[in-house]
Amino acid sequence: MTTENQSLTIEFILIGFTDHPVLKILLFLVFVAIYLITMVGNLGLVALIFMERHLHTPMYIFLGNWLFMDSCCSCAITPKMLENFFSKDRRISLYECMAQFYFLCLAETADCFLLAAMAYDRYVAICSPLQYHTKMSKKLCIKMAIGTFIASNLHSMIHVGLLLRLTFCKSNQIDHFFCDILPLYRLSCTDPYINELMIYIFSMPIQIFTIAIVLVSYICILFTIFNMKSKEGRGKAFSTCASHFLSVSIFYICLLMYIRPFEEGEKDIPVAIFYTIVIPLLNPFIYSLRNKEVISVLKKLMKNYNIPK
């Protein structure tokens, strides 16, 4: 069998977390609960934004897309992880592995662009309120959202295509709970230098560009807020961007921890859990419990359907 054919038919084994029977059951129950809450929370808010015309504003258009991508991230990783808690062989085919990484990369790249778009939206809302509806028209927002998905899809396809050029003739055991790019590099018999170079050429500019937009937007927002004379105006401005600032801080702190030098192997898993599983769980709570508009819409729906509080 040639190396090419071997690379196409190879299966990987996801090592996962533990082989201890009691811990496996406990972890399974915890992650099932997290997964269900994540999907209900994210898709519930997406449905709420879609159904309620009051929420058809630029901020909520971006938020709905962002929450949908978080749901895709959870769907790409968690079901296979849960299956592997009770699977004897914990196998995943090469194509399943590539598909898992593709959707993860798609979701995380889209998150970066959408967080930057949301930061710019808050900048316009606070720094240029009179021009808000001109600068942030619904048509422009839809174009930005479509552009985000096109760019994210192309970015994911590039890295998946480069992964397919690698041959895997070493161990087939991935020391992780999903098919991440760095563990795959460690199993490759082909030098992943080109793949790593493409990360710096494509991924790093995306990170720098989106982080720069967020930083510049919030610097301008802070200057505008501190120049406001009324305390009420300051409080309203802070509350306008508090949820987004909290989400973007958690996201980028985890991201910067996750994209450490390639040789830090076993330390990837705890950060990966927070980055891929916990963050999608937290976002619906951040944007529902701290958002007066969302709470108002929820109360309205509960009243319409006679749901007790």
C-alpha positions in Angstrom: 0.0 0.0 0.0 1.5 3.4 -0.9 1.9 6.2 1.6 -0.8 8.2 -0.3 -3.4 5.4 0.1 -2.4 4.9 3.7 -3.0 8.6 4.5 -6.4 8.3 2.8 -7.6 5.3 4.8 -6.0 5.9 8.2 -8.2 6.2 11.3 -7.3 8.1 14.4 -7.9 7.2 18.1 -9.0 10.2 20.3 -7.4 9.5 23.7 -9.9 11.9 25.4 -9.9 12.5 29.1 -9.7 9.4 31.3 -10.3 5.7 31.5 -11.5 5.7 35.1 -15.1 4.3 35.0 -16.5 6.7 37.7 -14.8 9.8 36.3 -16.1 8.9 32.8 -19.7 8.8 34.0 -19.3 12.1 35.9 -17.6 13.9 33.0 -20.2 12.5 30.6 -23.1 13.9 32.7 -21.4 17.3 33.1 -20.7 17.6 29.4 -24.2 16.4 28.4 -25.6 19.1 30.6 -23.3 21.8 29.2 -24.1 20.7 25.6 -27.9 20.8 26.1 -27.7 24.2 27.9 -25.4 25.6 25.2 -27.6 24.5 22.3 -30.9 25.6 24.0 -29.3 28.9 25.1 -27.6 29.8 21.8 -30.3 28.6 19.4 -33.0 30.0 21.6 -31.5 33.5 21.4 -31.0 33.1 17.7 -34.7 32.2 17.3 -35.7 35.2 19.6 -33.6 37.6 17.4 -35.1 36.2 14.2 -38.7 36.3 15.4 -38.7 39.7 17.3 -38.6 42.7 14.9 -37.5 44.9 17.8 -34.2 43.0 17.8 -33.6 43.4 14.0 -30.8 45.9 14.6 -27.1 45.7 13.5 -25.9 44.6 16.9 -28.4 41.7 17.2 -27.8 40.7 13.6 -24.1 40.2 14.4 -25.0 38.6 17.8 -27.4 36.1 16.2 -24.7 35.0 13.7 -22.2 34.8 16.4 -24.4 32.6 18.6 -25.2 30.4 15.6 -21.4 29.9 15.0 -21.0 29.0 18.7 -23.7 26.3 18.2 -21.8 25.0 15.2 -18.6 24.8 17.3 -20.4 22.8 20.0 -22.0 20.5 17.4 -18.7 19.8 15.7 -16.9 18.7 18.9 -19.2 17.7 21.7 -21.3 14.8 20.2 -18.2 12.8 19.2 -16.6 13.6 22.6 -19.7 12.2 24.4 -19.8 9.1 22.2 -16.1 8.4 23.0 -16.8 8.3 26.7 -18.4 4.8 26.2 -16.8 3.8 22.9 -14.3 0.9 23.1 -12.0 2.0 20.3 -12.7 5.8 20.2 -11.9 5.8 16.5 -12.5 8.7 14.1 -11.8 8.5 10.3 -9.5 10.9 8.5 -12.5 12.6 6.8 -14.5 12.9 10.0 -11.4 14.4 11.6 -11.0 16.9 8.7 -14.7 17.8 8.9 -14.5 18.3 12.7 -11.5 20.6 12.3 -13.1 22.4 9.3 -16.3 23.4 11.3 -14.2 24.4 14.4 -11.9 26.6 12.2 -15.0 28.1 10.5 -16.7 28.9 13.8 -13.6 30.4 15.4 -12.6 32.5 12.4 -16.2 33.8 12.0 -16.2 34.6 15.8 -13.2 36.8 15.3 -14.7 38.8 12.5 -18.1 39.1 14.2 -16.7 40.3 17.4 -14.8 43.0 15.5 -18.0 43.9 13.7 -19.8 44.2 17.0 -17.1 46.4 18.4 -17.3 48.7 15.4 -21.1 48.8 15.8 -20.7 49.9 19.5 -18.1 52.5 18.4 -20.5 54.0 15.9 -23.5 53.8 18.4 -21.5 55.7 21.1 -19.1 57.9 19.2 -21.4 58.9 16.3 -25.0 58.3 17.4 -26.5 60.8 15.0 -24.9 58.9 12.0 -25.6 55.4 13.4 -28.4 54.5 11.0 -26.5 55.8 8.0 -23.2 54.1 8.8 -24.7 50.9 10.1 -27.6 50.2 7.7 -29.2 46.8 7.7 -28.0 46.3 4.1 -24.4 46.9 5.2 -24.7 44.6 8.2 -26.0 41.7 6.0 -23.0 42.3 3.6 -20.6 42.2 6.5 -22.2 39.0 7.8 -22.0 37.3 4.3 -18.4 38.5 3.9 -17.6 37.0 7.3 -18.9 33.6 6.3 -17.1 33.7 2.9 -13.8 34.6 4.4 -14.1 32.1 7.3 -15.1 29.3 4.8 -12.1 30.1 2.6 -9.7 30.2 5.6 -11.0 26.9 6.9 -10.7 25.3 3.4 -7.1 26.4 3.1 -6.1 24.8 6.3 -8.0 21.6 5.7 -6.5 21.3 2.2 -3.1 21.7 3.7 -3.8 19.0 6.3 -4.7 16.6 3.5 -1.2 16.9 2.1 0.2 15.4 5.2 0.8 11.7 5.7 0.3 10.0 9.0 2.5 7.0 9.5 3.5 7.5 13.1 1.1 6.7 16.0 -2.6 7.1 15.2 -3.4 8.2 18.7 -4.4 11.9 19.1 -3.8 13.1 22.6 -6.9 15.3 22.6 -10.7 15.0 22.8 -11.1 16.4 19.2 -9.1 16.7 16.0 -7.1 19.9 16.6 -4.5 21.0 14.2 -1.5 20.9 16.5 -1.9 17.3 17.6 -2.2 16.3 13.9 1.1 18.1 13.2 2.8 16.0 15.9 1.5 12.7 14.2 2.6 13.7 10.7 5.4 12.0 8.9 5.5 14.9 6.4 7.2 18.1 7.6 4.3 20.5 8.5 6.5 23.5 7.9 4.3 24.8 5.0 1.2 24.3 7.2 2.7 26.2 10.0 3.9 28.9 7.6 0.3 29.3 6.3 -0.9 29.7 9.8 1.3 32.7 10.2 0.4 34.0 6.7 -3.4 33.6 6.9 -4.4 33.2 10.6 -2.1 35.7 12.2 -3.2 38.6 10.0 -6.9 37.8 10.8 -6.1 37.8 14.5 -4.1 41.1 14.3 -6.7 42.8 12.1 -9.7 41.8 14.3 -8.0 42.6 17.6 -6.9 45.9 16.2 -10.5 46.8 15.3 -11.7 45.8 18.8 -8.9 47.8 20.6 -9.2 50.9 18.5 -13.0 50.8 18.8 -12.9 50.5 22.6 -10.2 53.2 23.0 -12.4 55.6 21.1 -15.4 54.5 23.1 -13.6 55.1 26.4 -12.4 58.6 25.3 -16.0 59.4 24.3 -17.4 58.1 27.6 -14.9 60.0 29.8 -15.7 63.2 27.9 -19.4 62.9 28.7 -20.6 65.4 31.3 -23.6 63.5 32.7 -23.3 60.5 34.9 -26.5 59.1 33.4 -25.0 59.3 29.9 -21.8 57.5 31.0 -23.8 54.8 32.7 -26.0 54.2 29.6 -22.9 54.1 27.4 -21.1 51.6 29.7 -24.2 49.4 29.8 -24.5 49.5 26.0 -21.2 47.8 25.5 -20.7 45.9 28.8 -21.9 42.5 27.5 -19.8 42.7 24.3 -16.7 43.9 26.2 -17.1 40.9 28.7 -17.5 38.4 25.8 -14.7 39.8 23.8 -12.3 39.8 26.8 -13.0 36.2 27.6 -12.7 35.1 24.0 -9.4 36.8 23.3 -7.8 35.8 26.6 -8.6 32.2 25.9 -7.5 32.6 22.3 -4.1 34.0 23.2 -3.6 31.2 25.8 -4.6 28.6 23.1 -2.3 29.8 20.3 0.9 29.2 22.3 4.1 27.7 20.8 3.5 24.4 19.0 5.5 22.2 21.4 3.3 22.7 24.4 1.3 19.5 24.0 -0.6 18.2 27.0 -1.4 21.7 28.3 -3.7 22.2 25.3 -6.6 20.3 26.7 -7.7 22.5 29.7 -7.6 25.6 27.6 -9.3 23.9 24.7 -12.2 22.8 27.0 -12.8 26.4 28.0 -12.2 27.8 24.5 -14.5 25.3 22.6 -17.1 24.2 25.2 -17.3 26.7 28.1 -17.3 30.0 26.1 -20.3 28.9 23.9 -22.1 28.1 27.2 -21.4 31.5 28.8 -22.4 33.7 25.9 -26.2 33.2 26.1 -26.1 34.1 29.8 -24.0 37.2 29.2 -26.3 38.5 26.5 -29.6 37.6 28.2 -29.0 38.2 31.9 -27.2 41.5 31.3 -29.3 42.8 28.4 -32.4 44.8 29.1 -33.7 44.5 25.6 -33.5 40.7 25.6 -35.0 40.5 29.1 -37.8 42.8 27.9 -38.6 40.6 24.9 -38.5 37.4 27.0 -40.9 39.0 29.5 -43.2 40.0 26.6 -43.2 36.4 25.2 -43.8 34.9 28.7 -46.8 37.3 29.1 -48.2 36.5 25.6 -48.0 32.7 26.2 -49.1 33.0 29.9 -45.8 31.4 31.1 -45.4 31.9 34.9 -42.3 33.9 35.9 
